[in-house]
């Protein structure tokens, strides 16, 4: 098949990956803005390389005329979660979307592969609008934890190195590593609430500090009293080093009042 023909085939898949990456990443951004825990930690995507498509065609005896029907993962999206519990939330989010249609699902977390591989797979139909017209394509969404993804990435590299014939001793060690990754996910689930509390506190503190710095910048623009600005900055540095969140909140409210006072003075002037 000519390169130009491959380009025409892959354009809708490239667009689908770009659109889905943006849509799922927006869930992360929205939760951050709302100060909530995001069930999605990271989103990545890829379009299968031509060489990989040809390899799969040969392996499964797929005719050229059937590649888009029988190769379901030409477009691939990977969603990484912090906790196993987040995977169920993400799966439900995908099921509830009206901009895609689920073909089928495979739960390799409850029923892991013999190799130790764990992940949740969803094959979907997704419609794109390109310069060549409207087209419904298939895509694979993989949902897994950080630990599962680390293991799967290593296994994939070893499969590539050994051309899918990984030596038995390495396979055995991979199974042990998969068990260790599973135990890590279990331990993280046990302290999930503590981790989320710590993350929420960090986000809230970051937001307060951002407000303080913004107020200091605004006050310095309108205040003619350089000593006032110096004292405010010194107080902030001291509170920041102490790291007491309650004191930072009180200081932030104090700056709100000072900033509002200067704003009123400017309007009267």
C-alpha positions in Angstrom: 0.0 0.0 0.0 1.3 3.5 -0.9 2.4 5.9 1.8 -0.3 8.3 0.8 -3.0 5.7 1.2 -1.8 4.9 4.7 -1.9 8.6 5.5 -5.5 8.9 4.4 -6.4 5.8 6.5 -4.6 7.1 9.6 -5.8 10.7 9.6 -9.2 10.0 11.3 -7.4 7.9 14.0 -4.9 10.7 14.6 -7.7 13.2 15.0 -9.6 10.8 17.3 -6.6 10.4 19.6 -6.1 14.2 19.8 -9.7 14.8 20.6 -10.0 12.1 23.2 -6.8 13.2 24.9 -8.2 16.7 25.2 -11.6 15.5 26.5 -10.2 13.2 29.2 -7.5 15.7 30.2 -10.2 18.3 30.7 -11.6 16.1 33.5 -8.2 16.4 35.3 -8.1 20.2 34.8 -11.8 20.7 36.0 -11.2 18.7 39.2 -8.0 20.7 40.0 -9.9 24.0 39.5 -12.7 22.8 41.7 -10.2 21.6 44.4 -11.4 18.0 44.0 -9.5 14.7 43.6 -9.3 13.7 40.0 -9.9 10.0 39.3 -7.6 10.5 36.2 -3.9 11.2 36.9 -2.6 11.2 33.4 -3.9 10.7 29.8 -1.7 9.6 26.9 -2.6 8.5 23.3 -1.0 7.1 20.2 -1.8 5.9 16.7 -0.4 2.5 15.9 2.6 2.6 13.6 2.3 1.2 10.1 4.9 -1.5 10.9 2.9 -2.6 13.9 -0.3 -2.7 11.9 1.4 -4.9 9.2 2.8 -7.2 11.9 -0.7 -7.7 13.3 -2.2 -8.3 9.9 0.4 -11.0 9.2 0.0 -12.6 12.7 -3.8 -12.7 12.5 -4.1 -13.2 8.7 -6.2 -10.0 8.3 -6.7 -9.0 4.7 -6.0 -5.4 3.7 -9.6 -4.7 3.1 -10.5 -5.7 6.7 -7.8 -3.9 8.8 -10.1 -1.1 10.1 -12.8 -3.6 11.1 -10.5 -6.2 12.6 -7.7 -4.2 14.2 -9.5 -2.4 17.0 -6.5 -0.6 18.6 -5.2 1.5 15.7 -6.1 4.4 17.9 -5.2 4.0 21.6 -5.8 6.0 24.7 -4.3 5.2 28.0 -5.8 6.6 31.2 -3.6 6.4 34.4 -5.1 6.5 37.8 -3.6 6.8 41.3 -5.8 4.2 42.9 -7.6 1.0 41.9 -10.8 2.5 43.1 -10.5 5.3 40.6 -10.6 2.8 37.7 -14.2 2.0 38.4 -15.1 5.7 38.5 -13.4 6.3 35.1 -15.1 3.3 33.6 -18.5 4.7 34.7 -17.6 8.1 33.3 -16.8 6.6 29.9 -20.0 4.5 30.0 -22.0 7.7 30.6 -20.6 9.7 27.7 -22.8 10.4 24.7 -20.0 11.2 22.3 -18.8 7.6 22.0 -20.2 4.1 21.9 -18.8 1.1 23.7 -18.3 -2.0 21.6 -17.2 -4.2 24.5 -15.0 -4.3 27.7 -12.4 -6.6 29.1 -11.5 -6.6 32.8 -7.9 -7.8 33.1 -7.8 -6.5 36.7 -10.2 -8.9 38.1 -9.0 -11.5 35.7 -5.4 -10.8 35.1 -3.5 -12.4 32.2 -1.2 -15.4 32.9 1.8 -13.1 32.4 0.7 -10.9 35.4 -0.7 -8.1 33.1 -3.5 -6.0 34.7 -5.5 -3.3 33.0 -9.1 -2.5 32.1 -9.8 -2.3 28.4 -12.7 -0.7 26.5 -13.1 -0.9 22.8 -15.2 2.1 21.6 -16.6 3.6 18.4 -15.9 7.3 18.0 -17.0 9.6 15.2 -14.7 12.2 13.8 -15.2 15.0 11.2 -12.2 15.4 9.0 -11.5 17.3 5.7 -12.2 13.9 4.0 -15.7 13.7 5.7 -17.3 12.1 8.7 -16.1 8.7 9.8 -16.8 6.4 12.8 -13.6 4.6 13.9 -12.7 2.1 16.6 -10.3 2.9 19.5 -9.0 1.1 22.5 -9.0 2.8 25.9 -6.7 1.2 28.6 -7.3 2.2 32.2 -4.8 1.2 34.8 -3.0 2.4 38.0 0.5 3.9 38.1 1.9 0.6 39.4 0.1 -1.4 36.7 1.4 1.0 34.0 5.0 0.7 35.2 4.8 -3.1 35.1 3.2 -3.1 31.6 5.7 -0.7 30.2 8.6 -2.9 31.3 6.9 -6.0 30.0 6.3 -4.3 26.6 10.0 -3.4 26.4 11.1 -6.9 27.1 8.6 -8.3 24.5 10.2 -6.0 21.9 13.7 -7.0 23.0 13.1 -10.7 22.8 10.6 -10.5 19.9 7.8 -11.8 22.1 9.8 -14.8 23.2 10.7 -13.7 26.8 13.0 -16.3 28.5 11.3 -18.4 31.2 13.4 -17.0 34.1 12.5 -13.4 33.2 8.8 -14.4 32.8 8.9 -15.8 36.3 10.5 -12.6 37.7 7.9 -10.5 35.8 5.1 -12.5 37.5 6.8 -11.8 40.9 7.0 -8.1 40.0 3.3 -8.1 39.0 2.4 -9.5 42.4 4.6 -6.7 44.1 2.8 -4.1 42.0 -0.6 -5.6 43.1 0.5 -5.4 46.7 1.6 -1.8 46.2 -1.9 -0.9 44.9 -3.5 -2.7 47.8 -1.4 -0.8 50.3 -2.1 2.6 48.6 -5.9 1.8 48.8 -5.6 1.2 52.5 -4.2 4.7 53.1 -6.1 6.4 50.2 -8.0 8.8 52.5 -4.8 10.0 54.2 -3.2 10.5 50.8 -6.2 12.4 49.4 -6.3 14.6 52.6 -2.6 15.4 52.1 -3.2 16.3 48.4 -6.2 18.4 49.2 -4.3 20.3 51.9 -1.4 20.9 49.5 -3.7 22.2 46.8 -5.5 24.5 49.2 -2.2 25.8 50.5 -1.0 26.4 47.0 -4.2 28.4 46.2 -3.8 30.5 49.3 -0.1 31.3 48.5 -1.1 32.2 44.9 -3.8 34.6 46.3 -1.2 36.2 48.6 1.4 36.7 45.9 -1.3 38.2 43.6 -2.4 40.6 46.3 1.2 41.7 47.1 1.7 42.3 43.4 -1.5 44.4 43.1 -0.8 46.4 46.2 2.8 47.2 45.1 1.4 48.6 41.9 -0.9 51.1 43.6 0.8 51.8 46.9 3.3 54.7 47.2 4.4 53.5 50.6 7.5 51.3 49.9 7.9 50.6 53.6 4.4 49.1 53.7 5.3 46.7 50.8 8.5 45.8 52.5 6.7 44.9 55.8 4.1 42.8 53.9 6.8 40.9 52.0 8.8 40.3 55.2 5.7 39.0 57.0 4.8 36.7 54.1 8.3 35.2 54.0 8.2 34.5 57.7 4.8 32.8 57.5 5.8 30.8 54.4 8.9 29.5 56.2 6.7 28.5 59.3 4.3 26.7 57.0 1.3 27.2 59.3 -1.8 27.0 57.0 -4.1 28.8 59.4 -1.8 31.8 59.8 -1.4 32.0 56.0 -5.2 32.1 55.6 -5.5 34.9 58.2 -2.7 36.8 56.4 -4.4 36.3 53.0 -7.7 37.8 54.4 -5.7 40.7 55.8 -4.2 41.4 52.4 -7.7 41.2 50.8 -8.7 44.1 53.1 -5.5 46.1 52.3 -5.9 45.5 48.6 -9.6 46.6 48.7 -8.6 49.7 50.7 -6.1 50.7 48.0 -8.6 50.0 45.3 -11.1 52.4 46.9 -8.5 55.1 47.4 -7.6 54.8 43.7 -11.2 55.2 42.7 -11.7 58.2 44.9 -8.5 59.8 43.5 
